Amino acid sequence: MQVSNTNNVKVYNLSSGKSLPDWLSDRKRRALQNSDSELKNRIELIQDFEFPIVSNCVRVSEDGQHIVAAGIYKPKVRCYDVSQLSMKFERGLDAEVVKLHILSEDYSKIVFMQCDRYVEFHTRFGVHHRLRIPRVGRDLAYHDPTCDLFFVGTSPEIYRYNLDQGRFLRPFTTKALAMNCCDINPAHHLLAAGTVEGKVLCWDPRVRGQVGELDCALSSITGVTEIQKVPAVTAIKFKDGLHFAVGTSTGQILLYDIRSDKPVLVKDHRYQFPIKSIDYKPDMDLILSADKKGLKMWDERTGKPFVTIEPEANINDVCVVPNSGLILMANETPKMSIYFTPSLGPAPKWCSFLDNLTEELEENPQSDVYDDYKFVTKPELDNLGLSHLVGSSLLRAYMHGYFMDIRLYHRAKSIADPFAYENYRKNLIQKKIEEARSNRVKKIKKLPKVNAALALKLQDEEEIQKTAKSKKPKTTASGLLKDDRFAALFENPDFQVDEESEEFRVAKPLISKHQKKVEQELASANQEQDEVEMEGRASSDENSGSSEDDREWVQAMREQRRRIKHRTCIIEGSSGAMPTLEPIHEYQVSNQSDKAIEGYHAKA
């Protein structure tokens, strides 16, 4: 049993699964049902609920105990007893059935309209009477108070046949070319017929005259409707004494109040197919409209969709079991479709076990039908080297590709691409590395245009001081960048440090070791700053040096300063002079220390 969940409304397809052919013996049937798990687990709600080729129409009796269906080929009618969940009888016909109507509460009186202009009346024992109408009929309706049977078809006249008198009465004459459908209002017995010109003609059987005419063709055309021809009326259904629905050949449903000639609501199926059936669900304010593509359920006040059922084959007729959520469909396949929607109502009394079954399925949800299959397109099939399987039972055509068994797919994939797992593993590792990098905090260093190298060194020293765990007071060398007194050092080009001068190279002997690293950092930092100013976003600096090299460089610079200061203090102490407390530029200190060292060596 297939389950679909559309718009949070579950629909159970009770007719899905395999079916056994009629020519099999009972012994082979039992053997297949015991061996095949799919046949064993399928749900056959009504036994032999099918026809050899196609089913045309299906109806439920007023007492709800019998289902009557007609189909081909050969033309036949079948009656099912729902209390036994099996077929009660089968009768052969001379021609295909166009419409059928159950006249009594049970199956004892049935009328069939056939495609060869004949109308047959059946009773319990078989065919009771057979008559022929002047033109080919398309629909019929029964007026219970007067026992009149109305026929509409390829004629401008509505034929009347009185079952009490057993003779034809004077027909209702219209100006239409032909009529497609008709229906009788259950409250005041107004007869409505839909014409091929898109009009609805209303007749009162009491006065035997036309009392109204409604043009539905113009009302069905909206701003988004594409019309290639005049829409004809193909379906009519009355809800009560005031409201009714009209279906057109272009796929629109118009809801009317008989007190107005303007539709209350226009609903479009958007398939451009004729509407075949319309039914009301009064307790839920829903309308069930069907074309050959599918059955749509929607709110009659707002037009909001409730759920849609689209069978695999085209629909010929739809019948909703009264006061339940069971839907019967006659379609272009041998097996007639049965759908159960718990949201519409409970299951009928004769199949009350469906409620318990659906509750168990909700408690134990099953896996999806396609969990064990892989969808592949035609190019993927060529890459796997399985294009020769097209047309075989191993591939199931679906949309723009095929469904194949997942085990066959994995086996073919391992043969066609043996290194697929290694590539997958490398891509997964690379993805995790990139995710870890994206989680890092990216800090953009904003450097001035003047003395950018000095500013970069001060920023590095500040970061090292922040990460250091020593309890010694931190120096404020990085305060130069924030102090207004030294702003000209990084703004005025006259204060630019000349790295090519002899004094700079003597004062900074270790700068050559890290010159390339500093230049790379400067280039990447300037590039990031330009991107932030121009594009408003920053790019990551992947070429920055490691923190270990920065730490070694800072330690070497500190050691050099310490040695120079130590030598300066020794020289000044030997000459009897006290060291000055005035701030000395680092270049001056290095030059003075070099000169003092040279003088000390000369005296020695």
C-alpha positions in Angstrom: 0.0 0.0 0.0 1.5 3.3 -1.1 1.1 6.3 1.2 1.5 9.9 0.0 1.7 12.9 2.3 0.9 16.1 0.4 0.1 19.3 2.2 0.2 17.3 5.5 -2.8 15.2 4.3 -2.1 11.5 4.0 -3.7 9.6 1.1 -3.5 5.7 1.0 -3.6 4.0 -2.3 -5.4 0.7 -1.6 -5.2 -0.6 -5.2 -1.4 -0.4 -5.6 0.6 -3.6 -6.0 0.7 -6.6 -8.4 -2.4 -8.2 -9.8 -2.7 -11.8 -10.9 -4.0 -12.7 -14.4 -7.3 -14.3 -14.8 -6.0 -17.3 -16.7 -4.0 -18.6 -13.8 -5.4 -21.6 -12.0 -6.3 -21.5 -8.3 -3.4 -23.7 -7.4 -0.9 -21.3 -9.1 -2.6 -18.3 -7.5 -2.1 -19.7 -4.0 1.5 -20.7 -4.8 2.3 -17.2 -6.0 0.6 -15.5 -3.1 2.6 -17.6 -0.6 6.0 -17.2 -2.4 5.8 -13.5 -3.5 6.1 -11.1 -0.6 4.6 -8.2 -2.5 1.5 -10.2 -3.4 1.4 -11.6 0.2 1.4 -8.1 1.8 -0.8 -6.3 -0.7 -4.3 -5.1 0.3 -7.1 -6.3 -1.9 -10.1 -4.4 -0.5 -12.6 -5.7 -3.0 -12.0 -9.0 -4.8 -11.8 -8.7 -8.7 -12.4 -4.9 -8.6 -11.1 -4.6 -12.2 -12.0 -5.0 -15.9 -10.0 -6.7 -18.7 -9.0 -3.4 -20.4 -10.6 -0.1 -19.2 -13.3 0.9 -16.7 -15.7 3.7 -17.8 -17.8 4.6 -14.8 -18.5 3.6 -11.2 -21.4 4.3 -8.8 -22.4 3.4 -5.3 -26.0 2.5 -4.4 -28.0 4.8 -2.1 -27.9 2.2 0.7 -24.2 2.0 0.4 -24.2 -1.8 0.1 -23.5 -2.2 -3.6 -21.0 -0.8 -6.1 -21.9 -0.9 -9.8 -19.2 -0.4 -12.4 -19.0 -0.7 -16.2 -16.0 -1.3 -18.5 -14.6 -3.0 -21.6 -13.5 -5.2 -23.4 -15.9 -7.0 -23.9 -18.5 -4.4 -22.7 -19.8 -5.6 -19.4 -21.1 -4.4 -16.0 -20.1 -5.8 -12.6 -21.9 -5.4 -9.3 -20.0 -5.8 -6.0 -21.5 -6.7 -2.6 -19.5 -4.7 -0.1 -20.7 -6.9 2.8 -18.8 -9.8 1.2 -16.1 -7.6 -0.3 -16.5 -9.5 -3.6 -18.3 -9.5 -6.9 -22.0 -10.3 -6.8 -22.6 -10.8 -10.5 -21.3 -9.8 -14.0 -23.4 -9.2 -17.1 -22.4 -8.7 -20.7 -23.6 -5.8 -22.8 -23.8 -5.1 -26.5 -22.1 -1.7 -26.5 -19.8 0.4 -24.3 -21.5 2.2 -21.5 -21.3 6.0 -21.5 -23.3 6.7 -18.3 -25.1 4.7 -15.7 -27.6 5.6 -13.0 -29.0 3.6 -10.1 -32.7 4.2 -9.9 -33.4 2.3 -6.7 -31.8 2.2 -3.2 -30.0 -1.1 -4.1 -28.9 -2.7 -7.4 -32.4 -3.9 -8.4 -33.1 -1.0 -10.9 -30.2 0.3 -13.0 -30.3 2.2 -16.3 -27.3 2.2 -18.8 -26.7 4.8 -21.6 -24.7 3.1 -24.3 -22.6 4.6 -27.1 -24.9 3.1 -29.9 -27.9 5.3 -28.8 -29.5 2.4 -26.9 -30.6 2.7 -23.3 -31.0 -0.5 -21.2 -32.9 -1.0 -18.0 -31.7 -3.8 -15.8 -33.4 -5.4 -12.8 -32.3 -8.2 -10.4 -32.8 -11.0 -12.9 -31.2 -9.2 -15.9 -32.2 -7.0 -18.8 -35.8 -5.6 -18.4 -36.2 -3.3 -21.3 -34.1 -1.8 -24.2 -35.0 1.4 -26.1 -33.3 3.7 -28.5 -33.0 7.5 -28.4 -33.0 9.7 -31.5 -29.4 11.0 -31.1 -26.2 9.8 -29.4 -26.5 10.5 -25.7 -23.8 12.0 -23.4 -25.5 12.2 -20.0 -28.8 11.4 -18.2 -30.6 12.5 -15.1 -33.6 11.1 -13.2 -36.4 13.3 -11.9 -37.9 11.2 -9.0 -41.2 13.1 -8.4 -42.5 12.7 -12.0 -40.5 9.5 -12.9 -39.0 11.3 -15.9 -35.7 10.3 -17.3 -33.9 13.1 -19.2 -31.3 12.5 -21.9 -28.9 15.1 -23.4 -26.4 14.6 -26.2 -25.6 15.7 -29.7 -29.0 17.3 -30.2 -30.5 20.7 -29.3 -33.4 18.8 -27.6 -33.6 17.3 -24.1 -35.4 14.0 -24.5 -37.8 12.9 -21.8 -38.9 9.3 -21.1 -41.5 8.7 -18.4 -40.9 5.4 -16.6 -44.4 5.3 -15.2 -46.2 5.6 -18.5 -43.4 3.8 -20.5 -43.3 6.3 -23.4 -41.4 9.3 -24.6 -42.9 12.8 -23.7 -42.5 16.0 -25.7 -38.8 17.0 -25.5 -37.5 20.4 -24.2 -36.3 22.4 -27.3 -33.3 24.7 -27.0 -31.2 26.9 -29.3 -28.0 25.0 -28.4 -26.1 22.9 -30.9 -25.4 20.1 -28.4 -25.4 19.4 -24.7 -22.7 17.6 -22.7 -24.1 17.2 -19.2 -27.2 17.7 -17.0 -28.2 17.6 -13.3 -31.3 18.1 -11.2 -31.4 20.2 -8.0 -32.3 18.1 -5.0 -34.3 20.9 -3.3 -36.6 22.5 -6.0 -35.9 20.0 -8.8 -34.6 22.5 -11.3 -33.0 20.9 -14.4 -29.7 22.4 -15.6 -28.0 21.4 -18.8 -24.6 22.5 -20.1 -24.1 23.3 -23.7 -21.1 23.3 -26.0 -21.4 27.1 -26.4 -20.5 27.5 -22.7 -24.0 28.2 -21.4 -26.1 26.6 -18.7 -29.8 26.3 -19.5 -32.3 25.9 -16.6 -35.7 24.2 -17.0 -38.6 23.8 -14.5 -40.2 20.4 -15.0 -43.4 21.6 -13.5 -44.1 24.3 -16.2 -42.1 22.4 -18.9 -40.4 25.6 -19.9 -37.0 27.3 -19.8 -36.7 29.6 -16.8 -33.1 30.8 -17.0 -29.9 31.0 -19.1 -26.4 31.5 -17.8 -23.3 32.4 -19.9 -20.3 30.7 -18.3 -17.8 31.1 -21.2 -17.0 34.7 -20.6 -16.9 34.3 -16.8 -14.4 31.5 -17.0 -11.8 33.7 -18.8 -9.5 35.4 -16.3 -6.3 37.4 -16.6 -4.1 34.3 -16.4 -6.3 32.0 -18.5 -5.1 31.0 -22.0 -8.1 30.4 -24.2 -7.8 28.9 -27.7 -11.5 28.2 -28.2 -14.9 28.8 -26.6 -15.0 26.8 -23.4 -17.9 24.3 -23.2 -19.7 23.2 -20.1 -18.7 19.6 -19.3 -19.9 19.1 -15.7 -22.7 20.4 -13.4 -23.3 19.7 -9.8 -25.8 21.2 -7.4 -24.9 21.6 -3.7 -28.3 22.8 -2.3 -31.2 24.9 -3.4 -29.0 28.0 -4.1 -25.4 26.9 -5.0 -24.0 24.9 -7.8 -20.7 24.3 -9.6 -19.9 24.3 -13.3 -16.9 22.7 -15.0 -15.6 23.7 -18.4 -13.7 22.0 -21.2 -10.7 24.3 -20.5 -10.2 23.1 -16.9 -12.0 25.8 -14.9 -14.6 25.3 -12.2 -17.1 28.2 -11.6 -19.1 28.4 -8.3 -22.5 30.2 -8.7 -25.3 31.4 -6.6 -28.6 31.1 -8.6 -29.5 34.6 -7.5 -26.6 36.1 -9.4 -25.1 35.7 -12.9 -21.6 36.3 -11.8 -19.5 33.5 -10.4 -18.6 33.6 -6.7 -15.2 31.9 -7.3 -13.3 30.6 -10.3 -10.8 27.8 -9.8 -8.4 26.7 -12.6 -6.9 23.2 -12.7 -4.2 24.6 -15.1 -4.1 21.4 -17.2 -6.4 22.6 -20.0 -8.3 19.3 -19.8 -12.1 19.0 -19.6 -13.6 18.6 -16.1 -15.1 15.2 -15.8 -16.6 15.1 -12.3 -17.5 17.6 -9.5 -18.6 16.6 -6.0 -19.3 18.5 -2.8 -18.1 17.7 0.8 -20.5 19.9 2.7 -19.3 19.1 6.2 -15.8 20.3 5.3 -16.7 23.0 2.7 -14.6 21.2 0.2 -15.1 20.6 -3.5 -13.7 17.5 -5.3 -13.1 18.2 -9.0 -11.5 15.8 -11.4 -10.1 15.9 -14.9 -8.3 13.1 -16.7 -5.0 14.1 -15.0 -6.0 14.0 -11.4 -8.5 14.8 -8.6 -8.2 18.1 -6.8 -9.7 18.9 -3.4 -10.0 22.6 -2.5 -11.9 25.0 -0.2 -15.0 26.3 -1.9 -14.8 29.7 -0.1 -11.2 30.6 -0.8 -10.0 28.1 -3.4 -7.1 27.0 -1.3 -5.8 23.5 -2.3 -6.4 20.8 0.2 -4.8 17.8 -1.5 -4.4 16.4 -5.0 -4.5 12.8 -6.1 -2.8 12.0 -9.4 -3.1 8.3 -10.4 -0.7 6.7 -13.0 -3.5 6.4 -15.6 -6.1 8.8 -16.9 -9.3 9.2 -15.0 -12.7 8.4 -16.6 -15.0 8.7 -13.6 -14.9 9.5 -9.8 -17.3 8.4 -7.1 -17.0 9.4 -3.4 -18.5 7.0 -0.9 -21.0 9.1 1.1 -20.0 10.0 4.7 -16.5 8.6 4.4 -13.0 9.3 3.1 -13.1 6.5 0.5 -12.8 7.4 -3.2 -13.4 5.1 -6.1 -12.0 5.9 -9.6 -12.6 4.4 -13.0 -9.5 4.9 -15.1 -7.7 3.8 -18.3 -6.2 0.7 -16.6 -7.7 -2.7 -15.9 -7.6 -2.2 -12.1 -9.9 0.4 -10.7 -8.3 2.7 -8.2 -9.3 3.0 -4.5 -8.0 5.8 -2.3 -8.6 6.4 1.3 -8.1 9.8 2.9 -8.6 9.8 6.7 -8.8 13.6 6.7 -12.0 13.5 4.6 -13.8 11.1 6.9 -13.7 7.7 8.5 -13.8 4.4 6.6 -17.2 3.0 5.7 -18.7 0.4 8.0 -18.0 -2.5 5.6 -14.2 -1.7 5.7 -13.8 -0.3 9.2 -10.6 -2.1 9.6 -8.9 0.6 7.4 -9.0 3.0 10.4 -7.0 0.6 12.5 -4.6 -0.2 9.7 -3.9 3.5 9.0 -3.3 4.1 12.7 -0.8 1.2 12.8 1.0 2.6 9.8 1.3 6.0 11.4 2.8 4.5 14.6 5.3 2.4 12.6 6.2 4.5 9.6 7.7 2.6 6.7 10.7 3.6 4.6 10.3 5.4 1.4 9.7 3.3 -1.7 12.9 4.7 -3.3 15.3 4.2 -0.4 16.8 1.1 -2.1 17.1 2.7 -5.5 19.3 5.3 -7.1 18.2 7.8 -9.7 20.7 8.2 -12.5 20.6 10.3 -15.7 21.5 9.2 -19.2 25.1 10.7 -19.0 25.7 9.1 -15.6 24.5 5.8 -17.1 27.0 6.2 -19.9 29.9 6.9 -17.5 29.0 3.8 -15.6 29.0 1.7 -18.7 25.4 0.5 -18.2 23.7 2.1 -21.2 23.1 -1.3 -22.7 20.7 -2.0 -19.8 18.2 0.5 -21.1 14.9 -1.3 -21.8 15.6 -4.1 -19.4 14.0 -4.8 -16.1 17.1 -3.5 -14.2 16.3 0.1 -15.2 12.9 1.8 -14.6 12.4 4.9 -16.7 11.3 8.0 -14.8 11.3 11.6 -15.9 14.7 12.5 -17.4 16.5 9.4 -16.1 16.2 5.9 -14.6 15.8 4.2 -11.3 18.3 1.4 -10.6 19.0 -0.9 -7.6 21.4 0.8 -5.2 23.5 -2.4 -5.0 24.0 -2.5 -8.7 24.9 1.2 -8.7 27.6 0.8 -6.0 29.1 -2.2 -7.8 29.2 -0.4 -11.2 30.6 2.7 -9.5 33.5 0.7 -7.9 34.4 -0.8 -11.3 34.2 2.4 -13.3 36.0 4.6 -10.7 38.1 2.5 -8.3 39.6 5.6 -6.7 36.3 7.2 -5.9 36.6 6.5 -2.2 40.1 7.9 -1.9 39.0 11.1 -3.7 36.0 11.3 -1.4 38.2 10.9 1.6 40.6 13.6 0.5 37.8 16.0 -0.3 36.3 15.4 3.1 39.6 16.1 4.9 40.1 19.3 2.8 36.6 20.4 3.6 37.2 19.9 7.4 40.4 21.9 7.1 38.7 24.8 5.4 35.9 24.8 8.0 38.5 25.0 10.7 40.2 27.9 9.0 37.0 29.7 8.6 36.4 29.5 12.3 39.6 31.4 13.1 39.4 35.1 14.1 40.8 37.1 11.2 42.5 40.3 12.3 43.4 42.9 9.7 46.4 44.9 10.5 46.0 48.5 9.5 49.4 50.0 8.7 50.2 53.6 7.9 51.8 54.8 4.7 55.0 56.1 6.4 57.3 53.8 8.4 55.0 50.8 7.9 57.8 48.4 8.9 58.2 50.1 12.3 54.4 50.1 12.8 54.3 46.4 12.0 57.1 45.7 14.5 55.3 47.6 17.2 52.0 45.7 16.6 53.9 42.4 16.8 55.5 43.3 20.0 52.0 44.3 21.4 50.6 40.9 20.4 53.5 39.1 22.1 53.1 41.1 25.3 49.4 40.2 25.4 50.1 36.5 25.0 53.0 36.4 27.4 52.4 34.9 30.9 55.0 36.8 32.8 54.0 39.0 35.7 56.4 41.8 34.8 54.9 45.2 33.9 54.4 45.4 30.2 56.2 48.1 28.1 54.3 50.7 26.2 56.3 50.7 23.0 53.1 50.1 21.0 51.7 53.3 22.5 53.5 55.2 19.8 50.8 54.2 17.3 48.1 55.7 19.5 50.0 58.7 20.9 49.3 62.0 19.2 52.8 63.3 19.9 54.3 60.7 17.6 51.6 61.0 14.9 54.0 62.8 12.5 56.4 59.8 12.7 53.8 57.8 10.7 52.3 60.6 8.6 55.1 63.0 7.6 57.3 61.5 4.8 60.3 63.5 6.2 60.5 61.0 9.1 60.7 58.0 6.8 63.5 55.6 7.9 66.0 55.1 5.2 66.7 51.3 5.3 69.5 51.7 2.7 71.6 54.0 4.8 74.8 52.9 6.5 73.6 53.9 9.9 70.5 51.8 9.6 72.4 48.7 8.6 74.9 49.1 11.4 72.1 49.7 14.0 70.0 46.8 12.7 72.3 43.9 11.7 69.6 41.3 12.1 67.0 43.1 9.9 68.4 41.4 6.7 67.5 38.0 8.0 63.8 38.9 8.3 63.6 41.4 5.5 61.7 39.1 3.1 59.2 38.1 5.8 58.5 41.7 6.6 58.0 42.6 3.0 55.6 39.8 2.5 53.6 40.9 5.5 53.6 44.5 4.3 52.4 43.5 0.9 49.6 41.3 2.2 48.5 43.8 4.8 48.4 46.6 2.2 46.4 44.4 -0.1 43.9 43.5 2.6 43.6 47.2 3.5 42.9 48.2 -0.1 40.3 45.5 -0.5 38.5 46.7 2.7 38.5 50.3 1.5 37.5 49.5 -2.1 35.2 46.5 -1.8 34.2 46.5 1.9 35.5 43.1 2.7 38.8 41.6 3.9 40.7 38.6 2.5 42.6 36.2 4.6 46.4 36.4 4.8 47.6 32.9 4.1 51.3 33.9 3.6 52.0 35.3 7.1 54.9 33.9 9.0 54.6 31.7 11.9 54.5 33.0 15.5 57.7 31.0 16.4 59.8 33.0 13.9 58.4 36.3 15.3 59.3 35.3 18.8 62.9 34.4 17.8 63.3 37.7 16.0 62.0 39.7 18.9 64.3 37.9 21.3 67.3 38.5 19.1 66.5 42.2 18.9 66.1 42.4 22.7 69.4 40.7 23.2 71.1 43.1 20.8 69.7 46.2 22.6 70.6 44.7 26.0 74.3 44.3 24.9 74.5 47.8 23.4 73.1 49.3 26.6 75.4 47.2 28.8 78.5 48.3 26.9 77.4 51.9 27.0 77.0 51.8 30.7 80.5 50.2 31.2 82.2 52.9 29.1 80.4 55.7 30.8 81.1 54.2 34.2 84.8 54.0 33.5 85.0 57.6 32.6 83.2 58.7 35.8 80.1 60.1 34.0 76.6 59.3 35.1 74.3 58.0 32.4 71.8 60.5 31.2 68.1 60.0 31.8 67.0 61.9 28.7 65.4 59.7 26.0 67.8 58.7 23.4 66.8 57.6 19.9 67.7 54.0 19.3 69.8 55.0 16.2 71.8 57.4 18.3 72.3 54.9 21.1 73.7 52.3 18.6 76.0 54.9 17.0 77.3 56.2 20.3 77.9 52.6 21.5 79.8 51.7 18.4 82.0 54.8 18.7 82.6 54.1 22.4 83.6 50.6 21.7 86.1 51.7 19.1 87.6 54.3 21.6 87.8 51.6 24.3 89.8 49.3 22.0 92.1 52.2 21.0 93.0 53.0 24.6 93.5 49.3 25.3 
